[in-house]
Amino acid sequence: MTASRRSPRISRRGFLTGAAGVAGAGIGAAAVGFGVERSSHDAEPARQTLEFYGAHQAGITTPPQSHANYIGLNLKDPNDLGTLGGILTLWTQDGARLTRGEPGLSDPEPELATAPSRLTVTVGVGPRVFATAALADRRPSWLAPLPSFSIDRLQERWGQTDLLLVTAADDPVTLAHATRILTAAVRTIAPVTWIQRGFRTARGTQPDSQTQRNLFGQLDGTEQPPRQRDDELIWNDGADQPWLAGGSSMVIRRIEMNMDTWEELDRGPRELVMGRTLDNGAPLTGTHEHDEPDFEKTQGGIPVIPASSHIARARRRADHEQYLRRAYNYDDGVGETGLIFSTVQADPVRQFLPSQQRLAEHDDLNEWTVPIGSAVYALLPGATEDSPLGASLLASVGTASGVAAGG
Amino acid sequence: MTASRRSPRISRRGFLTGAAGVAGAGIGAAAVGFGVERSSHDAEPARQTLEFYGAHQAGITTPPQSHANYIGLNLKDPNDLGTLGGILTLWTQDGARLTRGEPGLSDPEPELATAPSRLTVTVGVGPRVFATAALADRRPSWLAPLPSFSIDRLQERWGQTDLLLVTAADDPVTLAHATRILTAAVRTIAPVTWIQRGFRTARGTQPDSQTQRNLFGQLDGTEQPPRQRDDELIWNDGADQPWLAGGSSMVIRRIEMNMDTWEELDRGPRELVMGRTLDNGAPLTGTHEHDEPDFEKTQGGIPVIPASSHIARARRRADHEQYLRRAYNYDDGVGETGLIFSTVQADPVRQFLPSQQRLAEHDDLNEWTVPIGSAVYALLPGATEDSPLGASLLASVGTASGVAAGG
């Protein structure tokens, strides 16, 4: 545990080594996607920490950890803003401690907190938080359920909740413990509705900058926005809702993948469905993963990349249609296999929805994938030691927390 | 992929560095428990492999990987020994390939096989395999359900199956893929009944020789048999059933842990329940984890380690009451938390059952733990390239596989 107390004013969570660093890793990736952030990356993996405090929450542009728990909770009384403030203050205190490798404030298993393993704790709020009169005019315009799509087979058990808590770490025991501490502390006032447990390849299996594969074997997340444009594409600028400046939004789509029928396809057809090769993810018109797809190219009069393929349908029609993909695999029960497709963007309606609508209208891949869960959250701005999560949201609404946090 | 083809006659999976190596790691552990086995441990973690072929199956005394899937399958027709032989041959072929970092024989996602990450594939058979006349006299005398215990609240969904497949690896994507390949290949003849997914701390968080903690925060698995006695305590000697020489047995108990009520206890009472301290696992009469507990010691006339505590009840009454613990944590759904308590021993009735009976009669810990699943399997002897898993079991029983495998 190397965590030192820094002044919140000068603490900066992320140090982005930038394009040169990424290219230097020899991956040939463009300066897109997740940066190489660090707080204590010189430490051995189990001791590595990511700073909790900062202008933005950790766990949003952070290179994804091996394991993540997406946790949906509902407030017993969404009108009780004092309780909401209490929850967010508690998550701030315990989040800051646990991510440093320290036990939670009243942690019954302090020994399980000693290997932070890049733990992050990230918090969002759902639409119902703004249903109460005091917050009605603070709702971001885009914070509402996505329109329903004909491809959806949504199950209520994976639906929208009032609160989102995302815990993520490279060590599954650390993660289980952090999840336990943060959820047990609020269980009488905000019980857990669902937990979606996701995984990616173990830390160290491949460089952070390399695109990972989903359980269909596809490289998943090739298209990522350039990190240089985070302030525009990821972080809310506060123009619509000043309290949200430095926050963001997260869409969580739970997508079941039908392994049995997918595996009936030969490799050629599977590549046509995607528009990319399976081996290195290159567009069918290129040779490397990050080659620009050529949707005009034909062979014998037929487009090399089918117009109905996943990448042809997904590709952005406008520059602003960019969002960060943070996908995790899930593999639960017997044959419950799929993807927790979570995306981050400043404005989901403007940046995410257009491509989602095109994919819902038609995407060859839809035959093997079924969205079974959908939810949208406002990710809160970052906390400092003086100002807990949600302070700007609850400022001057007449609650104890709001007053304490205001200013 | 550094796997080289070796002659099965000279291939030896495990190279045990032994007591000196373990002590040299500075952990202060006795030469008990899991050895430091290696096949390709000089490679980076994702490329490390454990040899599939050998006198014994891998994954039994192998230091536990971070993730394991315990998979129970039932044969559609347990009388069809030809089909059983086919399944075991297929698992041998694909097990040998996947554990080397090579795709399965007809692997739809070969790219997911490239990071073996110490993958092991381990196979056992349940009692119903011996219900058919041809195998009736090959049933090991101990291969039967454990007697029912008053503490049990067994759920049929976690019950005995015909076949056991254990896949384990340090990378969760590699593991999901191997599980998929091995189960999909047999799904029409041996569908999966349950999968129990378990985890331990991530590879590298702590040395293999160090005892891990369960989700109650207890050091779990301090008592392990000395590796020097594997031939006596772990490996079947073939005296009862010659075909099983080199095999073993596995008991799998799924034990739900009630986090809510456990966490209501203060630290002192929790330590009295166990008979060990929470911080370093030392018996309450000692200072280090591996100190011998002194059950006679009293303070003010009261035993320091309560006679009803877990370690007082569990401790062996005879030298042969020793077995290897391979416990994995589970954390599923909302609040489904516990331990996949799997044990390995040459004879479960002689070695495991006595302490299990004592614990069922009384163990202070029983108030917070509930066994909800129980199953017993014979772990097959190891395979060679000439002789697949189950060859000795099925030899000369008049099936195609049996004939092919015999001799």
Interface residues (C-beta under 8 A of the other chain):
Chain A: E44 P45 A46 S66 H67 P108 E109 P110 E111 L112 A115 S117 D170 D171 P172 V173 T174 A176 H177 T179 R180 A184 V192 T193 W194 I195 R197 F199 R200 T201 A202 R203 G204 T205 Q206 Q212 R213 L215 F216 G217 M259 D260 W262 E263 R267 L278 D279 N329 D331 D332 G333 V334 G335 T337
Chain B: E44 P45 A46 S66 H67 P108 E109 P110 E111 L112 A115 S117 D170 D171 P172 V173 T174 A176 H177 T179 R180 A184 V192 T193 W194 I195 R197 F199 R200 T201 A202 R203 G204 T205 Q206 Q212 R213 L215 F216 G217 M259 D260 W262 E263 R267 L278 D279 N329 D331 D332 G333 V334 G335 T337
